[in-house]
Amino acid sequence: MSLLLKTHFKLAKTSIKENRTRSFLTCLGIAIGVASIILILSLTGSISNLVKSEINEIGSDLMVVRPSSTKDSVTNIVEELTSAHSFQNSTLAISDTDVIKKNENVTAAAPIAISSNTVISEKNTIDSVTILGTNLDFIKIESLPIRFGAFLTESNEDNSVVLGHTLSLALFNTINSTVGKTITIMGEKYMVVGVLDKIDKTVSFNNVDYDNALIMDIKNLNKATGSTQIQQINIKVSNTNSLPTVKEEITKALVEQKHGDTNFSVAYGDDITHPASSLFSIVSGMLALVAGISLIVGGIGVMNIMLVSVAERTHEIGIRKAVGASSRNVLIQFLFESLILSVLGGLFGLVLGYFLAFLLSTITPFMPYISWQIIAITFLTTIVVGILFGIYPAIKAASKDSIESLKHYR
């Protein structure tokens, strides 16, 4: 059996070498499809890892309360992350934070409300600045690096703000002497009490780019905008072992607080990355489906080249059958060639996909994500493509009559 496989491999190798340009273009069709899938899965895995690593940095004692919906999961996820509509329907309130804090296992609870407004300084005016409304517990949950000044405290929470590194540069052209200066939001003046160090977190489970954000007390944000929609409530617990119990207790307390309303969800661990990770999975799945179309086109190229090969080698098939080769031997030979073309294209696509991912990582913060699952998917996909698109030409070759084939000349 091993000798027969070696023979098939040598014949396939000879056939591919004889038609190098044609074989290369066929492999290239497979490679483009595989490279597209590799690039998509690599970048999606990288984004998901960034969110998970941020949560791991904060600690395993983190819990999050978010508004939820009774709609189907895909619609809900897209609305949660791509529109403000879900926050307009949010039933979370500042008073919920007080209820959560009453739990003996909760050490800190910070509401997260995000708004976008124009911010005016003595030097510049910046439109659509992300404003994060929260409370004093926020710094206990997420330890943001303060470059100058301090975070919000009980002594400075009234009409005080903390600026992100990049935002401070945009407003005052500096970060060194920003503390103590004033800015204007919606006609109200606020004093800068702190400036964050550069963070470079493009992906955050809070959906905030801190470098370009302004942080203020949530009550002041409510006063400035007239209404505050809470995106989520971050919670820090004293004991990670009590997370399941705390989740049940908080859920029960909030249901009572809201008079039976259950339009919210409490999550911890890997569930915190939802809906972000779920959206990435949906998007990657859709993009992979599109990339799969190019893989199908590449598979059609394999079928086409194999049909041409069968037509060109009809006389060879007749000779092989005349000296004792069975139809099964001929079928395996041509199927083997199809598999080799597909696998070579897959290997080329694997290298090309990760090469493009590394190139993309030089201009984005997303490092390529390499895993054995992605590599396994690549090989399985190329094998399936090789079999599916090679089986018909192989059957056609195997079904040829030996006498008629011998009469055929190129």
C-alpha positions as CSV (number, residue, x, y, z in Angstrom):
1,M,0.0,0.0,0.0
2,S,2.8,2.4,0.9
3,L,4.6,1.6,-2.3
4,L,1.4,2.4,-4.3
5,L,1.1,5.7,-2.5
6,K,4.7,6.5,-3.2
7,T,4.0,5.7,-6.9
8,H,1.0,8.0,-6.9
9,F,3.0,10.7,-5.3
10,K,5.8,10.5,-7.8
11,L,3.3,10.5,-10.7
12,A,1.5,13.6,-9.3
13,K,4.9,15.3,-8.7
14,T,5.9,14.6,-12.3
15,S,2.6,15.9,-13.7
16,I,2.8,19.1,-11.6
17,K,6.4,19.7,-12.7
18,E,5.5,19.3,-16.3
19,N,2.9,22.0,-16.0
20,R,4.5,24.3,-13.5
21,T,2.8,27.6,-14.5
22,R,-0.6,26.0,-14.7
23,S,-0.1,24.3,-11.4
24,F,1.2,27.5,-9.7
25,L,-1.9,29.5,-10.8
26,T,-4.2,26.7,-9.6
27,C,-2.4,26.7,-6.2
28,L,-2.6,30.5,-6.1
29,G,-6.4,30.4,-6.4
30,I,-6.5,28.1,-3.3
31,A,-3.9,30.2,-1.5
32,I,-5.8,33.5,-1.9
33,G,-8.9,31.9,-0.3
34,V,-7.0,30.3,2.5
35,A,-4.9,33.5,3.2
36,S,-8.1,35.5,3.4
37,I,-9.6,33.1,6.0
38,I,-6.2,33.0,8.0
39,L,-6.1,36.9,8.0
40,I,-9.6,37.2,9.3
41,L,-9.3,34.5,12.0
42,S,-5.9,35.8,13.1
43,L,-7.1,39.4,13.5
44,T,-10.4,38.4,15.2
45,G,-8.5,36.2,17.6
46,S,-6.1,39.1,18.3
47,I,-9.0,41.5,19.1
48,S,-10.7,39.0,21.4
49,N,-7.4,38.4,23.2
50,L,-6.9,42.1,23.7
51,V,-10.3,42.4,25.5
52,K,-9.7,39.2,27.6
53,S,-6.2,40.4,28.5
54,E,-7.6,43.7,29.7
55,I,-10.0,41.9,32.0
56,N,-7.2,39.6,33.3
57,E,-5.2,42.7,34.1
58,I,-8.0,44.2,36.1
59,G,-8.5,40.9,37.9
60,S,-10.8,37.9,38.2
61,D,-12.9,39.6,40.8
62,L,-14.6,41.8,38.2
63,M,-18.4,41.6,37.6
64,V,-20.4,43.6,35.1
65,V,-24.2,44.5,34.9
66,R,-25.4,45.5,31.5
67,P,-28.8,46.2,29.9
68,S,-30.1,43.2,28.0
69,S,-32.9,42.5,25.5
70,T,-35.4,39.8,24.7
71,K,-34.6,40.0,21.0
72,D,-32.6,37.3,19.2
73,S,-28.9,37.3,20.1
74,V,-27.5,38.6,16.8
75,T,-29.9,41.6,16.7
76,N,-29.2,42.3,20.3
77,I,-25.5,42.1,20.0
78,V,-25.4,44.4,17.0
79,E,-27.7,47.0,18.7
80,E,-25.6,46.9,21.9
81,L,-22.4,47.7,20.1
82,T,-23.4,49.7,17.1
83,S,-26.1,52.1,18.2
84,A,-27.2,54.3,21.1
85,H,-30.7,52.7,20.9
86,S,-29.9,50.0,23.4
87,F,-28.7,52.6,26.0
88,Q,-31.9,54.7,25.4
89,N,-33.8,51.6,26.5
90,S,-31.5,50.8,29.4
91,T,-33.2,50.4,32.7
92,L,-30.0,50.8,34.7
93,A,-29.9,53.8,37.0
94,I,-27.5,55.4,39.5
95,S,-29.7,54.1,42.3
96,D,-28.9,50.6,41.2
97,T,-25.2,51.2,42.1
98,D,-26.3,52.0,45.7
99,V,-28.3,48.8,45.9
100,I,-25.3,46.8,44.6
101,K,-22.9,48.4,47.1
102,K,-25.1,47.1,50.0
103,N,-23.9,43.6,49.2
104,E,-21.3,42.6,51.8
105,N,-19.0,41.0,49.2
106,V,-18.9,44.1,46.9
107,T,-15.9,46.4,47.5
108,A,-16.6,48.8,44.7
109,A,-19.3,49.6,42.1
110,A,-19.0,52.1,39.4
111,P,-21.6,53.1,36.8
112,I,-20.5,53.7,33.2
113,A,-22.3,56.3,31.2
114,I,-20.9,57.5,27.9
115,S,-21.8,60.7,26.1
116,S,-20.4,62.8,23.3
117,N,-20.2,66.6,23.4
118,T,-18.2,69.6,22.3
119,V,-15.4,70.6,24.8
120,I,-14.0,74.1,24.7
121,S,-10.7,75.2,26.2
122,E,-8.8,78.5,26.3
123,K,-6.9,77.3,23.2
124,N,-9.0,74.9,21.2
125,T,-12.5,73.5,20.6
126,I,-12.9,69.8,20.1
127,D,-16.2,68.3,18.7
128,S,-17.6,64.9,19.6
129,V,-15.4,64.3,22.6
130,T,-16.1,61.0,24.4
131,I,-17.2,61.8,28.0
132,L,-17.2,59.0,30.5
133,G,-19.5,59.6,33.5
134,T,-18.7,57.4,36.6
135,N,-18.1,57.7,40.3
136,L,-15.2,57.6,42.7
137,D,-15.1,53.8,42.8
138,F,-14.0,53.6,39.1
139,I,-10.3,54.0,39.9
140,K,-10.6,51.2,42.5
141,I,-11.8,48.8,39.7
142,E,-9.7,50.0,36.8
143,S,-6.4,51.4,37.9
144,L,-5.8,54.1,35.2
145,P,-2.3,55.5,35.2
146,I,-2.4,59.2,36.3
147,R,0.4,61.3,34.8
148,F,-0.4,64.6,36.4
149,G,-2.7,65.6,39.2
150,A,-5.2,63.0,40.7
151,F,-8.4,61.2,39.9
152,L,-11.8,62.3,41.1
153,T,-12.0,62.3,44.9
154,E,-14.7,63.4,47.4
155,S,-12.9,66.8,47.7
156,N,-12.8,67.5,44.0
157,E,-15.6,65.6,42.4
158,D,-17.8,68.7,41.9
159,N,-17.2,70.3,38.5
160,S,-13.9,68.5,38.1
161,V,-12.7,66.4,35.2
162,V,-9.8,64.1,34.2
163,L,-8.5,64.2,30.7
164,G,-7.0,61.5,28.5
165,H,-3.4,62.0,27.3
166,T,-4.3,62.7,23.7
167,L,-7.3,64.8,24.5
168,S,-5.1,67.0,26.8
169,L,-2.7,67.6,23.9
170,A,-5.6,68.5,21.6
171,L,-7.3,70.9,24.0
172,F,-4.2,72.6,25.5
173,N,-1.3,71.6,23.2
174,T,0.4,70.1,26.3
175,I,-0.1,67.8,29.2
176,N,2.5,69.3,31.6
177,S,0.5,72.4,32.7
178,T,-3.0,71.2,32.1
179,V,-4.0,70.6,35.8
180,G,-5.8,73.5,37.2
181,K,-7.1,74.9,33.9
182,T,-10.7,75.1,33.0
183,I,-12.8,73.7,30.1
184,T,-16.4,74.4,29.1
185,I,-19.1,71.7,28.3
186,M,-22.6,72.7,27.5
187,G,-22.0,76.2,29.0
188,E,-20.7,74.7,32.3
189,K,-17.1,75.3,33.4
190,Y,-15.1,72.4,34.8
191,M,-11.6,72.3,36.2
192,V,-9.0,69.7,35.1
193,V,-7.8,67.9,38.2
194,G,-5.8,65.1,36.4
195,V,-4.3,63.9,33.2
196,L,-3.9,60.2,32.3
197,D,-0.7,58.7,31.1
198,K,-0.8,57.3,27.5
199,I,-2.7,54.0,27.6
200,D,-3.0,52.9,23.9
201,K,-6.0,50.7,24.5
202,T,-7.8,50.6,21.2
203,V,-10.2,47.9,22.4
204,S,-11.8,48.1,25.8
205,F,-14.6,46.1,27.5
206,N,-15.9,49.5,28.6
207,N,-16.0,50.6,24.9
208,V,-13.9,53.7,25.8
209,D,-10.6,55.0,24.2
210,Y,-9.2,56.5,27.4
211,D,-6.5,58.5,25.5
212,N,-9.2,60.5,23.8
213,A,-11.8,60.5,26.7
214,L,-12.8,62.9,29.4
215,I,-13.9,61.5,32.8
216,M,-16.3,63.2,35.1
217,D,-18.6,62.4,37.9
218,I,-21.8,60.8,36.6
219,K,-24.0,63.3,38.5
220,N,-22.3,66.2,36.7
221,L,-22.7,64.5,33.4
222,N,-26.4,64.0,34.2
223,K,-26.6,67.7,35.0
224,A,-24.8,68.8,31.9
225,T,-26.7,66.6,29.4
226,G,-30.1,66.5,31.1
227,S,-30.3,62.7,31.1
228,T,-27.8,59.9,31.5
229,Q,-28.1,56.4,30.0
230,I,-25.9,54.0,31.9
231,Q,-24.1,51.6,29.7
232,Q,-23.0,49.2,32.4
233,I,-22.1,49.0,36.1
234,N,-18.6,47.6,36.9
235,I,-18.4,45.7,40.2
236,K,-15.4,44.5,42.2
237,V,-16.0,41.7,44.7
238,S,-13.9,40.8,47.8
239,N,-13.7,37.0,47.0
240,T,-13.6,35.4,43.6
241,N,-15.0,32.2,45.0
242,S,-18.2,34.0,45.8
243,L,-18.8,35.3,42.3
244,P,-21.7,32.9,41.5
245,T,-23.4,33.7,44.8
246,V,-22.9,37.4,44.4
247,K,-24.3,37.2,40.9
248,E,-27.5,35.6,42.3
249,E,-27.8,38.1,45.2
250,I,-27.2,41.2,42.9
251,T,-29.7,39.9,40.3
252,K,-32.3,39.3,43.1
253,A,-31.7,42.7,44.6
254,L,-32.0,44.5,41.3
255,V,-35.2,42.7,40.3
256,E,-36.7,43.9,43.6
257,Q,-35.4,47.4,43.0
258,K,-36.9,47.5,39.5
259,H,-40.2,46.0,40.6
260,G,-39.8,42.7,38.7
261,D,-38.0,44.1,35.6
262,T,-35.4,41.7,34.4
263,N,-34.1,43.7,31.4
264,F,-30.5,43.4,32.5
265,S,-27.8,40.8,32.8
266,V,-25.0,40.2,35.3
267,A,-21.8,38.7,34.0
268,Y,-18.3,37.7,35.2
269,G,-15.3,35.8,33.8
270,D,-15.3,35.2,30.1
271,D,-18.9,36.3,29.8
272,I,-17.8,39.9,30.4
273,T,-16.3,40.0,26.8
274,H,-19.9,39.5,25.5
275,P,-21.2,41.2,23.5
276,A,-17.8,42.4,22.1
277,S,-16.4,38.9,21.5
278,S,-19.7,37.7,20.2
279,L,-19.8,40.5,17.6
280,F,-16.2,39.7,16.6
281,S,-17.3,36.1,16.1
282,I,-20.3,37.1,14.0
283,V,-18.2,39.5,11.9
284,S,-15.4,37.1,11.4
285,G,-17.9,34.4,10.5
286,M,-19.4,36.6,7.8
287,L,-16.0,37.7,6.5
288,A,-14.8,34.1,6.5
289,L,-17.9,33.2,4.5
290,V,-17.1,35.8,1.9
291,A,-13.5,34.6,1.9
292,G,-14.8,31.0,1.5
293,I,-16.3,32.1,-1.9
294,S,-12.8,32.8,-3.2
295,L,-11.8,29.4,-1.9
296,I,-14.7,27.8,-3.8
297,V,-13.4,29.7,-6.9
298,G,-10.0,28.2,-6.3
299,G,-11.6,24.8,-5.9
300,I,-13.3,25.2,-9.3
301,G,-9.8,26.1,-10.7
302,V,-8.5,22.8,-9.3
303,M,-11.4,20.9,-10.9
304,N,-10.8,22.7,-14.2
305,I,-7.1,21.9,-14.3
306,M,-7.7,18.3,-13.4
307,L,-10.3,17.9,-16.2
308,V,-7.8,19.3,-18.6
309,S,-5.2,16.9,-17.2
310,V,-7.5,14.0,-17.7
311,A,-8.2,15.0,-21.3
312,E,-4.5,15.4,-22.0
313,R,-3.5,12.1,-20.4
314,T,-6.2,9.9,-21.8
315,H,-3.6,7.8,-23.7
316,E,-1.6,7.4,-20.5
317,I,-4.8,6.2,-18.7
318,G,-5.3,3.6,-21.5
319,I,-1.7,2.3,-21.1
320,R,-2.0,2.1,-17.3
321,K,-5.2,0.1,-17.6
322,A,-3.8,-2.1,-20.3
323,V,-0.8,-3.2,-18.1
324,G,-3.1,-4.0,-15.2
325,A,-4.1,-0.8,-13.3
326,S,-7.6,-0.9,-12.0
327,S,-10.1,1.9,-12.2
328,R,-9.6,2.4,-8.5
329,N,-5.9,2.9,-9.0
330,V,-6.5,5.5,-11.7
331,L,-9.1,7.3,-9.5
332,I,-6.7,7.4,-6.5
333,Q,-3.9,8.7,-8.8
334,F,-5.9,11.7,-10.0
335,L,-7.5,12.4,-6.6
336,F,-4.0,12.4,-5.2
337,E,-2.9,15.0,-7.7
338,S,-5.9,17.1,-6.8
339,L,-5.1,16.8,-3.1
340,I,-1.5,17.8,-3.6
341,L,-2.5,20.9,-5.6
342,S,-5.0,21.9,-2.9
343,V,-2.6,21.2,0.1
344,L,0.2,23.1,-1.6
345,G,-2.1,26.0,-2.2
346,G,-3.2,25.8,1.5
347,L,0.4,25.9,2.7
348,F,1.1,28.9,0.5
349,G,-2.0,30.5,1.8
350,L,-1.1,29.9,5.4
351,V,2.2,31.6,5.0
352,L,0.7,34.4,2.9
353,G,-2.1,34.9,5.4
354,Y,0.2,35.3,8.4
355,F,2.6,37.4,6.4
356,L,-0.2,39.8,5.7
357,A,-1.3,39.7,9.3
358,F,2.2,40.6,10.5
359,L,2.3,43.4,7.9
360,L,-1.0,44.7,9.2
361,S,0.3,44.5,12.8
362,T,2.9,47.1,12.0
363,I,0.2,49.8,11.5
364,T,-2.4,48.4,14.0
365,P,-2.1,47.2,17.6
366,F,-3.5,43.8,16.7
367,M,-0.7,41.2,16.8
368,P,-1.3,38.1,14.7
369,Y,-3.1,35.3,16.6
370,I,-1.5,31.9,15.9
371,S,-3.2,28.8,17.2
372,W,-3.2,25.1,16.3
373,Q,-7.0,25.4,15.7
374,I,-6.5,27.8,12.9
375,I,-3.8,25.7,11.3
376,A,-5.9,22.6,11.7
377,I,-8.9,24.4,10.1
378,T,-6.6,25.4,7.2
379,F,-5.4,21.8,6.5
380,L,-8.9,20.3,6.9
381,T,-10.3,22.9,4.5
382,T,-7.7,22.3,1.8
383,I,-8.2,18.5,2.1
384,V,-12.0,18.9,1.8
385,V,-11.6,21.3,-1.2
386,G,-9.1,18.9,-2.9
387,I,-11.5,15.9,-2.5
388,L,-14.7,17.7,-3.4
389,F,-13.3,19.4,-6.5
390,G,-11.0,16.5,-7.5
391,I,-13.5,13.6,-7.2
392,Y,-15.4,14.3,-10.4
393,P,-12.2,14.5,-12.7
394,A,-10.9,11.4,-10.9
395,I,-14.1,9.5,-11.5
396,K,-14.1,10.6,-15.1
397,A,-10.5,9.3,-15.5
398,A,-11.3,6.0,-13.8
399,S,-14.3,5.4,-16.0
400,K,-12.5,5.7,-19.3
401,D,-12.4,2.6,-21.4
402,S,-8.9,1.2,-21.8
403,I,-9.2,0.4,-25.5
404,E,-10.8,3.7,-26.5
405,S,-8.2,5.5,-24.4
406,L,-5.3,3.8,-26.2
407,K,-6.7,5.1,-29.5
408,H,-6.5,8.7,-28.2
409,Y,-3.4,10.7,-29.0
410,R,-2.6,14.3,-28.1
